Amino acid sequence: MDQRSHVRSFGESVGLTTLVLALASLNPLSAAGTRPSEFRSQGNAREYNLDFPEALSFYRQAMEVQPDDPATSRALAGIYLFEIAFRRGVVTTEEFIGADISVKNIEVGS
């Protein structure tokens, strides 16, 4: 192998490594192979059952896997707002469990 072949092989290796790292960052996994969405799903289930400490634990794990994930940030903010609302009596358990808060039912500009 001549000098140019070594340089080309090194360049190809660097390019392949960069590609693999870029693809991995698109769908990050925890050390155990868990995606942020899986942690959020567990957190959502705990939040629905009003187990806020456990829900926070799952949301924080999702944040550790992908700190810049907006869905996890929204989930964390939401759980704090719900917890404050429950403590102040603004929202009752029945209202929370029976609420249909899907996007289609939210009126914009009202």
Backbone bond lengths (Angstrom), bond angles and torsions (degrees), N, CA, C in turn:
res aa  C-N    CA-C-N  psi(-1)  N-CA   C-N-CA  omega(-1)  CA-C   N-CA-C  phi
1 M - - - 1.450 - - 1.524 109.20 -
2 D 1.294 116.17 133.80 1.458 119.12 177.42 1.527 110.23 -90.48
3 Q 1.316 116.19 177.82 1.472 122.77 -176.17 1.525 111.74 -58.54
4 R 1.338 117.18 -40.92 1.459 120.53 -178.15 1.528 111.77 -66.37
5 S 1.301 117.93 -34.94 1.470 121.06 178.75 1.515 111.06 -65.60
6 H 1.346 116.31 -39.73 1.464 119.96 177.88 1.522 110.74 -64.22
7 V 1.312 116.25 -42.18 1.460 120.56 -179.75 1.523 109.93 -64.84
8 R 1.341 116.34 -43.18 1.456 119.83 179.84 1.535 110.41 -64.81
9 S 1.315 118.77 -43.04 1.467 121.85 178.58 1.519 110.81 -61.57
10 F 1.325 116.54 -42.67 1.459 120.48 178.58 1.520 109.98 -63.99
11 G 1.323 116.39 -44.12 1.461 120.76 179.44 1.517 112.02 -62.64
12 E 1.323 117.28 -40.62 1.463 120.73 177.55 1.522 110.76 -65.23
13 S 1.326 117.10 -39.17 1.467 120.83 178.90 1.520 110.76 -64.49
14 V 1.325 116.30 -43.48 1.461 120.57 179.14 1.526 109.60 -63.99
15 G 1.319 116.78 -42.84 1.460 120.60 179.20 1.518 112.15 -62.60
16 L 1.328 117.04 -42.62 1.457 121.21 179.02 1.522 110.96 -66.27
17 T 1.325 116.70 -41.76 1.466 120.76 178.24 1.522 110.49 -62.29
18 T 1.310 117.10 -43.38 1.461 121.78 178.67 1.527 110.76 -61.44
19 L 1.321 116.65 -42.89 1.460 120.95 179.17 1.526 111.06 -63.02
20 V 1.315 117.31 -45.14 1.469 121.18 179.84 1.522 110.53 -61.58
21 L 1.329 117.31 -44.50 1.464 120.59 179.58 1.523 111.33 -65.03
22 A 1.311 117.01 -39.31 1.465 120.27 178.79 1.524 110.85 -64.71
23 L 1.309 117.10 -43.11 1.463 120.15 178.69 1.522 111.56 -66.46
24 A 1.308 117.03 -37.37 1.469 120.55 178.97 1.520 110.95 -65.00
25 S 1.315 117.28 -33.78 1.464 119.81 -179.08 1.527 112.05 -72.16
26 L 1.324 117.72 -19.15 1.458 120.36 178.56 1.520 112.18 -70.60
27 N 1.305 117.82 -31.00 1.461 121.99 -179.08 1.524 108.31 -140.37
28 P 1.325 117.02 74.08 1.460 120.31 -173.61 1.519 112.54 -66.95
29 L 1.322 114.40 153.19 1.455 122.12 177.42 1.516 109.12 -125.07
30 S 1.318 116.24 152.45 1.458 120.11 172.90 1.517 107.89 -76.02
31 A 1.319 116.37 175.16 1.458 120.90 178.18 1.525 110.76 -57.87
32 A 1.313 116.98 -30.84 1.465 121.22 -179.97 1.529 111.66 -87.03
33 G 1.337 117.64 3.23 1.454 120.98 179.11 1.516 114.28 84.39
34 T 1.317 117.36 20.65 1.463 121.20 -178.25 1.524 110.22 -98.12
35 R 1.325 116.55 133.77 1.466 121.79 178.48 1.529 109.67 -83.53
36 P 1.343 117.07 154.87 1.466 119.88 177.80 1.529 112.27 -55.87
37 S 1.324 116.82 -37.74 1.470 119.79 -179.00 1.527 111.64 -62.68
38 E 1.324 117.55 -31.72 1.464 120.26 178.27 1.529 110.46 -69.99
39 F 1.335 116.24 -40.78 1.468 119.61 176.21 1.529 110.21 -64.15
40 R 1.357 116.56 -42.88 1.466 120.13 179.43 1.522 111.07 -62.03
41 S 1.314 116.76 -40.41 1.460 120.48 179.03 1.528 110.83 -60.52
42 Q 1.319 116.34 -42.88 1.470 120.42 176.74 1.531 110.26 -64.48
43 G 1.326 115.99 -41.58 1.466 120.34 178.11 1.517 112.01 -63.41
44 N 1.335 116.36 -41.50 1.469 120.42 178.62 1.523 111.06 -60.56
45 A 1.327 116.35 -42.55 1.469 120.01 179.65 1.523 110.53 -63.36
46 R 1.335 116.94 -41.27 1.472 120.38 179.37 1.525 110.83 -68.01
47 E 1.335 116.02 -39.72 1.466 119.62 179.36 1.527 110.19 -64.06
48 Y 1.318 117.40 -42.25 1.462 121.40 179.01 1.525 110.99 -59.28
49 N 1.340 116.36 -34.44 1.471 121.28 178.31 1.524 112.32 -87.39
50 L 1.331 116.11 11.52 1.467 123.77 177.57 1.525 113.18 62.98
51 D 1.313 116.88 25.76 1.462 122.00 175.57 1.532 107.29 -97.16
52 F 1.335 114.96 74.01 1.460 120.79 -173.62 1.527 114.05 -61.81
53 P 1.333 120.43 -43.50 1.468 118.98 179.56 1.534 112.61 -59.98
54 E 1.320 116.51 -41.00 1.466 119.99 179.70 1.531 110.65 -69.38
55 A 1.327 116.85 -39.31 1.465 120.77 177.58 1.522 110.36 -61.96
56 L 1.328 116.23 -44.11 1.469 120.06 177.90 1.517 111.38 -58.77
57 S 1.315 116.69 -39.28 1.461 120.79 179.39 1.531 110.76 -59.77
58 F 1.319 117.27 -44.97 1.466 120.29 179.68 1.525 111.29 -68.34
59 Y 1.331 117.92 -40.89 1.462 120.25 178.42 1.530 111.14 -63.60
60 R 1.310 116.63 -38.27 1.473 119.61 178.29 1.524 111.12 -66.27
61 Q 1.328 117.14 -36.65 1.463 119.87 176.35 1.527 110.64 -64.36
62 A 1.322 116.67 -39.58 1.466 120.41 176.63 1.521 110.19 -62.79
63 M 1.325 116.88 -39.70 1.461 121.87 179.57 1.531 111.14 -65.58
64 E 1.328 117.29 -35.13 1.466 120.55 177.99 1.525 111.24 -65.74
65 V 1.331 116.96 -36.58 1.458 121.05 -179.30 1.523 110.68 -71.80
66 Q 1.328 116.57 -43.29 1.465 120.97 -178.25 1.525 109.51 -141.79
67 P 1.339 116.96 88.09 1.467 121.43 -174.26 1.528 114.83 -61.77
68 D 1.315 118.28 -25.58 1.465 120.23 -176.16 1.530 112.90 -97.61
69 D 1.323 117.98 17.42 1.460 121.84 -178.56 1.529 110.32 -79.29
70 P 1.332 118.32 114.85 1.467 120.12 -177.46 1.528 113.31 -65.46
71 A 1.323 118.09 -30.99 1.472 119.93 179.93 1.525 110.83 -64.11
72 T 1.316 116.50 -39.01 1.465 119.78 178.38 1.520 110.46 -69.88
73 S 1.316 116.93 -39.06 1.470 119.86 177.28 1.523 110.75 -61.45
74 R 1.335 116.77 -41.79 1.470 120.26 177.69 1.525 111.16 -63.96
75 A 1.331 116.62 -40.42 1.470 120.13 179.92 1.523 110.59 -63.55
76 L 1.335 116.57 -42.49 1.470 120.05 178.53 1.522 110.99 -63.84
77 A 1.323 116.50 -45.06 1.465 119.75 179.25 1.527 110.47 -63.24
78 G 1.311 116.34 -41.89 1.456 120.90 -179.16 1.512 113.41 -62.64
79 I 1.321 116.38 -40.59 1.466 118.45 -178.33 1.524 110.67 -67.06
80 Y 1.325 117.13 -37.17 1.464 119.12 177.45 1.532 110.53 -65.93
81 L 1.326 117.02 -40.91 1.467 120.25 178.42 1.525 111.50 -64.19
82 F 1.330 117.40 -44.24 1.465 120.48 178.09 1.518 111.41 -62.08
83 E 1.321 115.84 -42.72 1.464 119.03 -179.03 1.530 110.87 -62.64
84 I 1.312 117.08 -42.43 1.468 121.02 177.72 1.528 110.01 -64.07
85 A 1.322 116.69 -42.99 1.469 120.73 179.96 1.525 111.30 -61.98
86 F 1.322 117.46 -41.45 1.467 120.30 178.40 1.520 111.38 -65.83
87 R 1.319 116.56 -43.15 1.472 119.66 -179.26 1.523 111.61 -62.27
88 R 1.331 116.10 -36.36 1.469 120.47 -178.35 1.520 112.74 -87.03
89 G 1.307 117.53 -4.63 1.456 120.93 179.51 1.513 114.27 77.47
90 V 1.316 117.21 14.77 1.458 121.22 179.92 1.527 110.47 -71.01
91 V 1.323 116.86 -34.59 1.457 122.99 179.84 1.518 107.96 -125.68
92 T 1.322 116.17 133.97 1.464 119.74 176.57 1.524 109.47 -95.08
93 T 1.304 115.43 163.99 1.459 120.43 178.57 1.523 110.69 -59.18
94 E 1.329 116.82 -42.74 1.457 120.66 -179.14 1.529 111.26 -62.11
95 E 1.324 116.62 -41.10 1.466 120.06 178.61 1.521 110.77 -64.91
96 F 1.320 116.32 -40.63 1.460 120.43 -178.23 1.520 110.76 -66.03
97 I 1.314 117.18 -47.75 1.462 121.04 -176.82 1.524 111.02 -69.75
98 G 1.324 117.57 -35.99 1.458 120.79 -177.84 1.514 114.72 -87.87
99 A 1.317 117.78 -4.01 1.462 120.63 -175.13 1.519 111.44 -72.63
100 D 1.321 115.08 137.53 1.455 121.42 171.83 1.519 105.29 -105.17
101 I 1.317 115.77 95.76 1.465 120.14 -174.09 1.519 111.56 -106.04
102 S 1.323 116.33 29.74 1.451 119.01 178.37 1.526 109.13 -68.29
103 V 1.300 115.65 160.05 1.464 121.66 -176.03 1.525 111.23 -59.03
104 K 1.317 118.33 -34.90 1.466 120.39 -177.32 1.523 112.43 -63.59
105 N 1.335 117.84 -21.61 1.459 121.14 -177.50 1.527 113.42 -98.04
106 I 1.303 117.07 4.14 1.461 120.50 179.36 1.522 108.20 -97.52
107 E 1.319 116.18 120.80 1.456 120.50 179.78 1.520 109.43 -88.38
108 V 1.304 115.77 127.59 1.455 121.33 179.89 1.516 108.89 -87.60
109 G 1.327 116.21 134.24 1.450 121.48 176.58 1.511 114.56 83.54
110 S 1.293 117.74 8.84 1.473 120.14 179.91 1.494 110.64 -90.64
